[in-house]
Amino acid sequence: MKTITEIDEKIRNGSVVVYTAAEFKRLVREGVEVTAADVDVVTTGTCGVMSGTAAILSVPVAAPGEFERADRAWLNGVPCMPGPCPNERLGLVDLIVSGTAHAGAGYGGGHLFRDIVEGREIEVLVEAADRSIEARVTIDDLAYARIFTTRSAYKNYTAYLNTRPTRVTTIFSVTGLEGPCREVSVSGCGEINPLQNDPARLAIRDGTPVLLNGSAGLVTGEGTRSTPSRPNLTVIADMAGMQPRYMGGFRTSAGPECITSLGVAIPVLDDRQIAALRVLDEEIPLPVADINTRNVLDTATYADLWQRPDREVTYHSEWCEECSACAAAAICPTGAFARETGIDRDRCLACTACLAACPNDALEAGEGSLRVRGRKVPITLRQSGRTLAEDLCRDLKEMVLDFRFTFTGGGGR
């Protein structure tokens, strides 16, 4: 049995053996017998719509003494909660901003967080007593800017469909789930998910170093609604080190949601962890539930979602007939597609919402289907980005190999 200290020493002397989760699963599928003696670290990750995301910001607004305390506040129109500290007459406000707060149908907390990380200028509006104060700030002006989650990285999730004949407005659809049983929306990164690879939390404990949207952070505990069978995590990290491609807003029929990514390096100490790391998509259940009641109707597997070719969306510009209004661009929930420029890979979650919208099939991907009570139901929305999660796993692997991440020293050294 190895120790964390021994693995950290291997990181320091350059002898550490690291696999991404995808690389490790490839060995398993090839029948390679891997023991704890053969590998030191496996990097895992997940990326997708995570409603339980919020930010804590300290925002300068005016000179000290210009107002007593903030009663209400908005950033780019997104409502924020001032406090809990009143910062009396300091000219600054502490704000808590929900990732699901809305400025409008197309802009919410997730969009705001990405704009902040990208260094964009943010409009501040504060109401205090009988006056309003306006200001403009960037991330460089924020003395404190951190994102935290109330629940994230669920050990995978649930697929949803609508059994009723009328369309249902929901966060699990861009335009509303059509029924009865005409389409299914899916979430979860399957076999590379951190908790799927460490369900007993032998390695992922309170204080474990992680990457939140690419920034060094820490696990702070279990999240709301976490259970032994369906655990999730709370984490926190500084926004200054985050990478925009791993975060952002996602427009749904029930309003904007928040994209969040989490990477976790698992130290392999013994063969108990190897046994957990051997889990494959084919073995991971994906419950399919009715969006109206949340009752589970059937169970698929994550292989139905991710073990398919053409996971990414491809744009065939030669098939585009240049409609006067591009339906695919209009429906894209992340603003990643434009007919003239194609797909912005730094914004595309490969959710596939654009596919059905294009009347000329100029966009394609292997979106697949789930079998529900004997009937094949097409997958029309993926709210998790497996490729982005795999990219985050690779980033974390490189950090370990370059001695920019250790288990006792955290990430981002």
KOLVO-697553 format. One record per residue (C-alpha): residue number from 1; residue in one letter; x, y, z. Coordinates in steps of 0.5 Angstrom, whole numbers. Example, Ala and Ser with C-alpha at 12.3 -4.5 7.8 and 13.67 -1.06 7.14 Angstrom:
2
num=1 | residu=a | x=25 | y=-9 | z=16
num=2 | residu=s | x=27 | y=-2 | z=14
END
This chain:
413
num=1 | residu=m | x=0 | y=0 | z=0
num=2 | residu=k | x=3 | y=7 | z=-2
num=3 | residu=t | x=2 | y=13 | z=2
num=4 | residu=i | x=0 | y=20 | z=0
num=5 | residu=t | x=7 | y=23 | z=2
num=6 | residu=e | x=10 | y=17 | z=-3
num=7 | residu=i | x=6 | y=20 | z=-9
num=8 | residu=d | x=8 | y=27 | z=-7
num=9 | residu=e | x=15 | y=25 | z=-7
num=10 | residu=k | x=14 | y=21 | z=-14
num=11 | residu=i | x=11 | y=28 | z=-17
num=12 | residu=r | x=17 | y=32 | z=-14
num=13 | residu=n | x=22 | y=27 | z=-17
num=14 | residu=g | x=19 | y=26 | z=-24
num=15 | residu=s | x=17 | y=19 | z=-23
num=16 | residu=v | x=10 | y=19 | z=-22
num=17 | residu=v | x=5 | y=15 | z=-27
num=18 | residu=v | x=-1 | y=19 | z=-28
num=19 | residu=y | x=-7 | y=17 | z=-33
num=20 | residu=t | x=-13 | y=21 | z=-35
num=21 | residu=a | x=-19 | y=17 | z=-33
num=22 | residu=a | x=-20 | y=16 | z=-41
num=23 | residu=e | x=-14 | y=13 | z=-41
num=24 | residu=f | x=-15 | y=8 | z=-35
num=25 | residu=k | x=-21 | y=6 | z=-38
num=26 | residu=r | x=-18 | y=4 | z=-45
num=27 | residu=l | x=-13 | y=0 | z=-41
num=28 | residu=v | x=-19 | y=-4 | z=-38
num=29 | residu=r | x=-23 | y=-5 | z=-44
num=30 | residu=e | x=-16 | y=-8 | z=-47
num=31 | residu=g | x=-16 | y=-13 | z=-42
num=32 | residu=v | x=-10 | y=-10 | z=-39
num=33 | residu=e | x=-9 | y=-12 | z=-32
num=34 | residu=v | x=-7 | y=-6 | z=-28
num=35 | residu=t | x=-5 | y=-6 | z=-20
num=36 | residu=a | x=-4 | y=0 | z=-15
num=37 | residu=a | x=3 | y=-2 | z=-16
num=38 | residu=d | x=3 | y=0 | z=-24
num=39 | residu=v | x=-1 | y=7 | z=-23
num=40 | residu=d | x=0 | y=13 | z=-18
num=41 | residu=v | x=-5 | y=18 | z=-20
num=42 | residu=v | x=-12 | y=18 | z=-24
num=43 | residu=t | x=-15 | y=24 | z=-26
num=44 | residu=t | x=-22 | y=25 | z=-27
num=45 | residu=g | x=-27 | y=30 | z=-29
num=46 | residu=t | x=-34 | y=33 | z=-30
num=47 | residu=c | x=-37 | y=38 | z=-34
num=48 | residu=g | x=-44 | y=41 | z=-35
num=49 | residu=v | x=-50 | y=45 | z=-33
num=50 | residu=m | x=-50 | y=45 | z=-25
num=51 | residu=s | x=-55 | y=49 | z=-22
num=52 | residu=g | x=-52 | y=49 | z=-15
num=53 | residu=t | x=-46 | y=54 | z=-17
num=54 | residu=a | x=-46 | y=61 | z=-14
num=55 | residu=a | x=-40 | y=67 | z=-13
num=56 | residu=i | x=-38 | y=71 | z=-7
num=57 | residu=l | x=-35 | y=78 | z=-9
num=58 | residu=s | x=-33 | y=84 | z=-6
num=59 | residu=v | x=-34 | y=90 | z=-11
num=60 | residu=p | x=-32 | y=97 | z=-10
num=61 | residu=v | x=-38 | y=102 | z=-12
num=62 | residu=a | x=-36 | y=109 | z=-9
num=63 | residu=a | x=-31 | y=113 | z=-5
num=64 | residu=p | x=-32 | y=111 | z=3
num=65 | residu=g | x=-37 | y=115 | z=6
num=66 | residu=e | x=-42 | y=116 | z=0
num=67 | residu=f | x=-47 | y=111 | z=2
num=68 | residu=e | x=-48 | y=107 | z=9
num=69 | residu=r | x=-50 | y=100 | z=6
num=70 | residu=a | x=-53 | y=97 | z=0
num=71 | residu=d | x=-60 | y=95 | z=0
num=72 | residu=r | x=-60 | y=92 | z=-7
num=73 | residu=a | x=-55 | y=90 | z=-12
num=74 | residu=w | x=-54 | y=88 | z=-20
num=75 | residu=l | x=-49 | y=86 | z=-24
num=76 | residu=n | x=-50 | y=86 | z=-31
num=77 | residu=g | x=-57 | y=86 | z=-29
num=78 | residu=v | x=-57 | y=80 | z=-25
num=79 | residu=p | x=-60 | y=81 | z=-18
num=80 | residu=c | x=-55 | y=80 | z=-13
num=81 | residu=m | x=-56 | y=79 | z=-5
num=82 | residu=p | x=-52 | y=84 | z=-1
num=83 | residu=g | x=-48 | y=82 | z=5
num=84 | residu=p | x=-48 | y=78 | z=10
num=85 | residu=c | x=-43 | y=84 | z=12
num=86 | residu=p | x=-46 | y=91 | z=11
num=87 | residu=n | x=-39 | y=94 | z=10
num=88 | residu=e | x=-42 | y=100 | z=13
num=89 | residu=r | x=-40 | y=107 | z=10
num=90 | residu=l | x=-34 | y=103 | z=6
num=91 | residu=g | x=-36 | y=104 | z=-1
num=92 | residu=l | x=-36 | y=97 | z=-3
num=93 | residu=v | x=-41 | y=91 | z=-2
num=94 | residu=d | x=-40 | y=84 | z=-1
num=95 | residu=l | x=-45 | y=80 | z=-6
num=96 | residu=i | x=-47 | y=73 | z=-7
num=97 | residu=v | x=-49 | y=72 | z=-14
num=98 | residu=s | x=-53 | y=65 | z=-16
num=99 | residu=g | x=-51 | y=62 | z=-22
num=100 | residu=t | x=-59 | y=61 | z=-24
num=101 | residu=a | x=-60 | y=68 | z=-22
num=102 | residu=h | x=-63 | y=72 | z=-29
num=103 | residu=a | x=-62 | y=79 | z=-32
num=104 | residu=g | x=-67 | y=76 | z=-37
num=105 | residu=a | x=-69 | y=70 | z=-41
num=106 | residu=g | x=-62 | y=70 | z=-45
num=107 | residu=y | x=-57 | y=72 | z=-39
num=108 | residu=g | x=-56 | y=70 | z=-32
num=109 | residu=g | x=-51 | y=68 | z=-27
num=110 | residu=g | x=-47 | y=63 | z=-31
num=111 | residu=h | x=-46 | y=68 | z=-37
num=112 | residu=l | x=-44 | y=73 | z=-31
num=113 | residu=f | x=-39 | y=69 | z=-28
num=114 | residu=r | x=-36 | y=67 | z=-35
num=115 | residu=d | x=-36 | y=75 | z=-37
num=116 | residu=i | x=-32 | y=76 | z=-30
num=117 | residu=v | x=-27 | y=71 | z=-32
num=118 | residu=e | x=-26 | y=73 | z=-39
num=119 | residu=g | x=-24 | y=80 | z=-36
num=120 | residu=r | x=-30 | y=84 | z=-39
num=121 | residu=e | x=-32 | y=90 | z=-36
num=122 | residu=i | x=-38 | y=89 | z=-31
num=123 | residu=e | x=-44 | y=94 | z=-30
num=124 | residu=v | x=-45 | y=95 | z=-22
num=125 | residu=l | x=-52 | y=98 | z=-20
num=126 | residu=v | x=-53 | y=99 | z=-12
num=127 | residu=e | x=-59 | y=102 | z=-9
num=128 | residu=a | x=-58 | y=105 | z=-2
num=129 | residu=a | x=-63 | y=108 | z=2
num=130 | residu=d | x=-66 | y=113 | z=-3
num=131 | residu=r | x=-60 | y=113 | z=-8
num=132 | residu=s | x=-57 | y=109 | z=-13
num=133 | residu=i | x=-50 | y=108 | z=-15
num=134 | residu=e | x=-47 | y=106 | z=-21
num=135 | residu=a | x=-40 | y=103 | z=-23
num=136 | residu=r | x=-36 | y=99 | z=-28
num=137 | residu=v | x=-31 | y=94 | z=-25
num=138 | residu=t | x=-27 | y=88 | z=-28
num=139 | residu=i | x=-24 | y=82 | z=-24
num=140 | residu=d | x=-18 | y=86 | z=-23
num=141 | residu=d | x=-22 | y=91 | z=-19
num=142 | residu=l | x=-25 | y=85 | z=-14
num=143 | residu=a | x=-21 | y=84 | z=-8
num=144 | residu=y | x=-25 | y=77 | z=-7
num=145 | residu=a | x=-28 | y=73 | z=-12
num=146 | residu=r | x=-29 | y=66 | z=-11
num=147 | residu=i | x=-34 | y=61 | z=-14
num=148 | residu=f | x=-37 | y=56 | z=-9
num=149 | residu=t | x=-42 | y=50 | z=-11
num=150 | residu=t | x=-48 | y=48 | z=-6
num=151 | residu=r | x=-48 | y=41 | z=-10
num=152 | residu=s | x=-44 | y=39 | z=-16
num=153 | residu=a | x=-41 | y=33 | z=-19
num=154 | residu=y | x=-47 | y=28 | z=-18
num=155 | residu=k | x=-45 | y=21 | z=-18
num=156 | residu=n | x=-48 | y=22 | z=-25
num=157 | residu=y | x=-55 | y=24 | z=-26
num=158 | residu=t | x=-62 | y=22 | z=-29
num=159 | residu=a | x=-65 | y=23 | z=-36
num=160 | residu=y | x=-72 | y=26 | z=-37
num=161 | residu=l | x=-77 | y=25 | z=-42
num=162 | residu=n | x=-85 | y=28 | z=-42
num=163 | residu=t | x=-90 | y=23 | z=-42
num=164 | residu=r | x=-96 | y=28 | z=-43
num=165 | residu=p | x=-98 | y=30 | z=-49
num=166 | residu=t | x=-97 | y=38 | z=-48
num=167 | residu=r | x=-90 | y=41 | z=-48
num=168 | residu=v | x=-87 | y=42 | z=-41
num=169 | residu=t | x=-82 | y=48 | z=-39
num=170 | residu=t | x=-76 | y=46 | z=-35
num=171 | residu=i | x=-69 | y=47 | z=-34
num=172 | residu=f | x=-68 | y=40 | z=-38
num=173 | residu=s | x=-70 | y=43 | z=-45
num=174 | residu=v | x=-68 | y=49 | z=-49
num=175 | residu=t | x=-75 | y=49 | z=-52
num=176 | residu=g | x=-79 | y=45 | z=-47
num=177 | residu=l | x=-80 | y=37 | z=-47
num=178 | residu=e | x=-84 | y=35 | z=-52
num=179 | residu=g | x=-89 | y=29 | z=-51
num=180 | residu=p | x=-91 | y=24 | z=-50
num=181 | residu=c | x=-84 | y=21 | z=-50
num=182 | residu=r | x=-82 | y=24 | z=-56
num=183 | residu=e | x=-75 | y=26 | z=-54
num=184 | residu=v | x=-70 | y=25 | z=-48
num=185 | residu=s | x=-65 | y=30 | z=-44
num=186 | residu=v | x=-59 | y=27 | z=-41
num=187 | residu=s | x=-54 | y=29 | z=-36
num=188 | residu=g | x=-47 | y=26 | z=-33
num=189 | residu=c | x=-40 | y=25 | z=-35
num=190 | residu=g | x=-41 | y=17 | z=-34
num=191 | residu=e | x=-34 | y=13 | z=-33
num=192 | residu=i | x=-30 | y=19 | z=-32
num=193 | residu=n | x=-34 | y=23 | z=-26
num=194 | residu=p | x=-30 | y=24 | z=-20
num=195 | residu=l | x=-35 | y=21 | z=-15
num=196 | residu=q | x=-36 | y=15 | z=-20
num=197 | residu=n | x=-29 | y=13 | z=-19
num=198 | residu=d | x=-29 | y=14 | z=-12
num=199 | residu=p | x=-36 | y=12 | z=-9
num=200 | residu=a | x=-33 | y=11 | z=-2
num=201 | residu=r | x=-30 | y=18 | z=-2
num=202 | residu=l | x=-23 | y=14 | z=0
num=203 | residu=a | x=-19 | y=20 | z=-4
num=204 | residu=i | x=-24 | y=25 | z=-5
num=205 | residu=r | x=-25 | y=28 | z=2
num=206 | residu=d | x=-26 | y=35 | z=6
num=207 | residu=g | x=-20 | y=39 | z=4
num=208 | residu=t | x=-18 | y=35 | z=-2
num=209 | residu=p | x=-15 | y=39 | z=-8
num=210 | residu=v | x=-19 | y=40 | z=-14
num=211 | residu=l | x=-20 | y=44 | z=-20
num=212 | residu=l | x=-26 | y=48 | z=-21
num=213 | residu=n | x=-27 | y=51 | z=-28
num=214 | residu=g | x=-19 | y=50 | z=-28
num=215 | residu=s | x=-18 | y=54 | z=-22
num=216 | residu=a | x=-14 | y=51 | z=-16
num=217 | residu=g | x=-20 | y=50 | z=-11
num=218 | residu=l | x=-22 | y=45 | z=-5
num=219 | residu=v | x=-27 | y=40 | z=-3
num=220 | residu=t | x=-31 | y=43 | z=3
num=221 | residu=g | x=-36 | y=38 | z=4
num=222 | residu=e | x=-42 | y=34 | z=2
num=223 | residu=g | x=-47 | y=38 | z=-2
num=224 | residu=t | x=-55 | y=39 | z=-1
num=225 | residu=r | x=-59 | y=33 | z=-3
num=226 | residu=s | x=-52 | y=28 | z=-2
num=227 | residu=t | x=-54 | y=21 | z=0
num=228 | residu=p | x=-49 | y=15 | z=0
num=229 | residu=s | x=-52 | y=12 | z=-6
num=230 | residu=r | x=-52 | y=19 | z=-10
num=231 | residu=p | x=-47 | y=23 | z=-7
num=232 | residu=n | x=-45 | y=30 | z=-9
num=233 | residu=l | x=-40 | y=35 | z=-7
num=234 | residu=t | x=-39 | y=42 | z=-5
num=235 | residu=v | x=-33 | y=46 | z=-7
num=236 | residu=i | x=-29 | y=53 | z=-8
num=237 | residu=a | x=-24 | y=56 | z=-12
num=238 | residu=d | x=-22 | y=63 | z=-14
num=239 | residu=m | x=-24 | y=66 | z=-20
num=240 | residu=a | x=-18 | y=69 | z=-22
num=241 | residu=g | x=-15 | y=62 | z=-24
num=242 | residu=m | x=-21 | y=60 | z=-28
num=243 | residu=q | x=-21 | y=58 | z=-36
num=244 | residu=p | x=-27 | y=61 | z=-39
num=245 | residu=r | x=-28 | y=55 | z=-44
num=246 | residu=y | x=-30 | y=51 | z=-38
num=247 | residu=m | x=-36 | y=55 | z=-35
num=248 | residu=g | x=-41 | y=60 | z=-38
num=249 | residu=g | x=-49 | y=60 | z=-38
num=250 | residu=f | x=-54 | y=56 | z=-42
num=251 | residu=r | x=-60 | y=58 | z=-44
num=252 | residu=t | x=-66 | y=53 | z=-42
num=253 | residu=s | x=-74 | y=54 | z=-43
num=254 | residu=a | x=-74 | y=55 | z=-36
num=255 | residu=g | x=-69 | y=61 | z=-36
num=256 | residu=p | x=-61 | y=61 | z=-36
num=257 | residu=e | x=-57 | y=56 | z=-32
num=258 | residu=c | x=-50 | y=55 | z=-30
num=259 | residu=i | x=-44 | y=51 | z=-34
num=260 | residu=t | x=-39 | y=49 | z=-29
num=261 | residu=s | x=-33 | y=44 | z=-29
num=262 | residu=l | x=-29 | y=40 | z=-24
num=263 | residu=g | x=-23 | y=36 | z=-24
num=264 | residu=v | x=-20 | y=31 | z=-19
num=265 | residu=a | x=-14 | y=27 | z=-18
num=266 | residu=i | x=-15 | y=21 | z=-15
num=267 | residu=p | x=-8 | y=18 | z=-11
num=268 | residu=v | x=-8 | y=11 | z=-12
num=269 | residu=l | x=-6 | y=8 | z=-6
num=270 | residu=d | x=-9 | y=1 | z=-6
num=271 | residu=d | x=-13 | y=-4 | z=-10
num=272 | residu=r | x=-19 | y=-2 | z=-7
num=273 | residu=q | x=-19 | y=4 | z=-11
num=274 | residu=i | x=-16 | y=0 | z=-17
num=275 | residu=a | x=-23 | y=-4 | z=-17
num=276 | residu=a | x=-27 | y=3 | z=-16
num=277 | residu=l | x=-23 | y=6 | z=-22
num=278 | residu=r | x=-25 | y=0 | z=-27
num=279 | residu=v | x=-32 | y=2 | z=-27
num=280 | residu=l | x=-34 | y=3 | z=-35
num=281 | residu=d | x=-40 | y=7 | z=-38
num=282 | residu=e | x=-43 | y=0 | z=-39
num=283 | residu=e | x=-44 | y=-2 | z=-32
num=284 | residu=i | x=-47 | y=5 | z=-30
num=285 | residu=p | x=-54 | y=6 | z=-29
num=286 | residu=l | x=-58 | y=12 | z=-32
num=287 | residu=p | x=-65 | y=12 | z=-30
num=288 | residu=v | x=-70 | y=15 | z=-34
num=289 | residu=a | x=-75 | y=19 | z=-31
num=290 | residu=d | x=-82 | y=23 | z=-32
num=291 | residu=i | x=-80 | y=30 | z=-32
num=292 | residu=n | x=-87 | y=31 | z=-29
num=293 | residu=t | x=-87 | y=27 | z=-23
num=294 | residu=r | x=-79 | y=25 | z=-23
num=295 | residu=n | x=-82 | y=17 | z=-22
num=296 | residu=v | x=-77 | y=13 | z=-26
num=297 | residu=l | x=-79 | y=9 | z=-32
num=298 | residu=d | x=-73 | y=5 | z=-34
num=299 | residu=t | x=-66 | y=5 | z=-34
num=300 | residu=a | x=-61 | y=5 | z=-39
num=301 | residu=t | x=-53 | y=6 | z=-38
num=302 | residu=y | x=-48 | y=11 | z=-40
num=303 | residu=a | x=-46 | y=7 | z=-46
num=304 | residu=d | x=-52 | y=9 | z=-49
num=305 | residu=l | x=-50 | y=16 | z=-48
num=306 | residu=w | x=-42 | y=16 | z=-49
num=307 | residu=q | x=-40 | y=10 | z=-52
num=308 | residu=r | x=-42 | y=12 | z=-59
num=309 | residu=p | x=-38 | y=15 | z=-65
num=310 | residu=d | x=-38 | y=23 | z=-67
num=311 | residu=r | x=-39 | y=25 | z=-60
num=312 | residu=e | x=-38 | y=32 | z=-62
num=313 | residu=v | x=-42 | y=37 | z=-67
num=314 | residu=t | x=-40 | y=38 | z=-74
num=315 | residu=y | x=-42 | y=43 | z=-78
num=316 | residu=h | x=-42 | y=42 | z=-86
num=317 | residu=s | x=-43 | y=49 | z=-89
num=318 | residu=e | x=-43 | y=47 | z=-96
num=319 | residu=w | x=-50 | y=44 | z=-94
num=320 | residu=c | x=-53 | y=50 | z=-91
num=321 | residu=e | x=-58 | y=54 | z=-95
num=322 | residu=e | x=-57 | y=60 | z=-92
num=323 | residu=c | x=-64 | y=61 | z=-89
num=324 | residu=s | x=-66 | y=68 | z=-87
num=325 | residu=a | x=-66 | y=67 | z=-80
num=326 | residu=c | x=-62 | y=61 | z=-78
num=327 | residu=a | x=-66 | y=57 | z=-73
num=328 | residu=a | x=-59 | y=53 | z=-71
num=329 | residu=a | x=-56 | y=59 | z=-68
num=330 | residu=a | x=-62 | y=62 | z=-65
num=331 | residu=i | x=-63 | y=55 | z=-61
num=332 | residu=c | x=-56 | y=54 | z=-59
num=333 | residu=p | x=-56 | y=55 | z=-51
num=334 | residu=t | x=-49 | y=57 | z=-51
num=335 | residu=g | x=-48 | y=62 | z=-57
num=336 | residu=a | x=-43 | y=58 | z=-60
num=337 | residu=f | x=-46 | y=57 | z=-67
num=338 | residu=a | x=-46 | y=62 | z=-72
num=339 | residu=r | x=-48 | y=60 | z=-80
num=340 | residu=e | x=-42 | y=65 | z=-82
num=341 | residu=t | x=-37 | y=63 | z=-77
num=342 | residu=g | x=-39 | y=56 | z=-75
num=343 | residu=i | x=-38 | y=53 | z=-68
num=344 | residu=d | x=-34 | y=56 | z=-63
num=345 | residu=r | x=-31 | y=50 | z=-59
num=346 | residu=d | x=-29 | y=54 | z=-53
num=347 | residu=r | x=-37 | y=55 | z=-52
num=348 | residu=c | x=-40 | y=49 | z=-55
num=349 | residu=l | x=-42 | y=44 | z=-50
num=350 | residu=a | x=-44 | y=39 | z=-56
num=351 | residu=c | x=-51 | y=39 | z=-53
num=352 | residu=t | x=-54 | y=37 | z=-60
num=353 | residu=a | x=-60 | y=42 | z=-59
num=354 | residu=c | x=-58 | y=45 | z=-66
num=355 | residu=l | x=-59 | y=39 | z=-70
num=356 | residu=a | x=-66 | y=38 | z=-70
num=357 | residu=a | x=-67 | y=46 | z=-71
num=358 | residu=c | x=-63 | y=46 | z=-78
num=359 | residu=p | x=-68 | y=44 | z=-83
num=360 | residu=n | x=-62 | y=42 | z=-88
num=361 | residu=d | x=-58 | y=38 | z=-83
num=362 | residu=a | x=-52 | y=42 | z=-84
num=363 | residu=l | x=-50 | y=40 | z=-77
num=364 | residu=e | x=-49 | y=33 | z=-75
num=365 | residu=a | x=-47 | y=29 | z=-69
num=366 | residu=g | x=-48 | y=22 | z=-66
num=367 | residu=e | x=-53 | y=24 | z=-61
num=368 | residu=g | x=-56 | y=17 | z=-60
num=369 | residu=s | x=-63 | y=14 | z=-57
num=370 | residu=l | x=-65 | y=11 | z=-50
num=371 | residu=r | x=-70 | y=5 | z=-50
num=372 | residu=v | x=-75 | y=6 | z=-45
num=373 | residu=r | x=-80 | y=1 | z=-44
num=374 | residu=g | x=-79 | y=-2 | z=-51
num=375 | residu=r | x=-79 | y=4 | z=-55
num=376 | residu=k | x=-73 | y=8 | z=-57
num=377 | residu=v | x=-73 | y=15 | z=-55
num=378 | residu=p | x=-68 | y=20 | z=-59
num=379 | residu=i | x=-63 | y=24 | z=-55
num=380 | residu=t | x=-64 | y=31 | z=-56
num=381 | residu=l | x=-60 | y=35 | z=-51
num=382 | residu=r | x=-54 | y=33 | z=-47
num=383 | residu=q | x=-53 | y=38 | z=-41
num=384 | residu=s | x=-46 | y=35 | z=-40
num=385 | residu=g | x=-40 | y=36 | z=-44
num=386 | residu=r | x=-36 | y=29 | z=-44
num=387 | residu=t | x=-30 | y=32 | z=-49
num=388 | residu=l | x=-29 | y=38 | z=-44
num=389 | residu=a | x=-29 | y=34 | z=-38
num=390 | residu=e | x=-24 | y=30 | z=-41
num=391 | residu=d | x=-20 | y=36 | z=-43
num=392 | residu=l | x=-20 | y=38 | z=-36
num=393 | residu=c | x=-17 | y=31 | z=-34
num=394 | residu=r | x=-11 | y=32 | z=-39
num=395 | residu=d | x=-10 | y=39 | z=-36
num=396 | residu=l | x=-10 | y=36 | z=-29
num=397 | residu=k | x=-5 | y=31 | z=-31
num=398 | residu=e | x=0 | y=36 | z=-34
num=399 | residu=m | x=-1 | y=40 | z=-28
num=400 | residu=v | x=1 | y=33 | z=-24
num=401 | residu=l | x=7 | y=31 | z=-29
num=402 | residu=d | x=10 | y=39 | z=-29
num=403 | residu=f | x=10 | y=39 | z=-21
num=404 | residu=r | x=4 | y=44 | z=-21
num=405 | residu=f | x=0 | y=40 | z=-17
num=406 | residu=t | x=1 | y=36 | z=-11
num=407 | residu=f | x=-4 | y=33 | z=-6
num=408 | residu=t | x=-1 | y=36 | z=0
num=409 | residu=g | x=1 | y=43 | z=-3
num=410 | residu=g | x=-6 | y=43 | z=-7
num=411 | residu=g | x=-6 | y=46 | z=-14
num=412 | residu=g | x=-4 | y=51 | z=-18
num=413 | residu=r | x=3 | y=52 | z=-15
END
